C-alpha cells in the first residue's frame, strides 16, 4: 500500500537532514496517514479511507465527507474517492 492520502494526494517527499556542521544526509518526509471511517450522510453508509490528519481536519471544517468531496478537484482524489464523489453527485441530482 503506497503512502498517499486518498483525499489530498499528499505523498512521501524527500530532503536532507542537515547537521550543525552542514553535513547532509538524505531522508524521507512521510505524511501522517490514518485509517478512518467517514460517514456519508447522502449515501447513508460508512466509507473506510486512509487519509492524512490534515485532510481529516479539512473534512470536518467543510461539514463532512459529502461537502468536501463535492468541492474537491478530481485531480487530487484517489480512484476510490472519485467513485464515492460520483455516487454522491448522482444521489444529489436525483433528490433535486
Secondary structure, DSSP 8 states (H G I E B T S, - for coil): -----TTT----EEEEEE-TT--EEEEEE---EEEEEEEETTTTEEEEEEEEHHHHHHHHHTTSHHHHHHHS-TTTS-HHHHHHHHHHHHHHHHH-
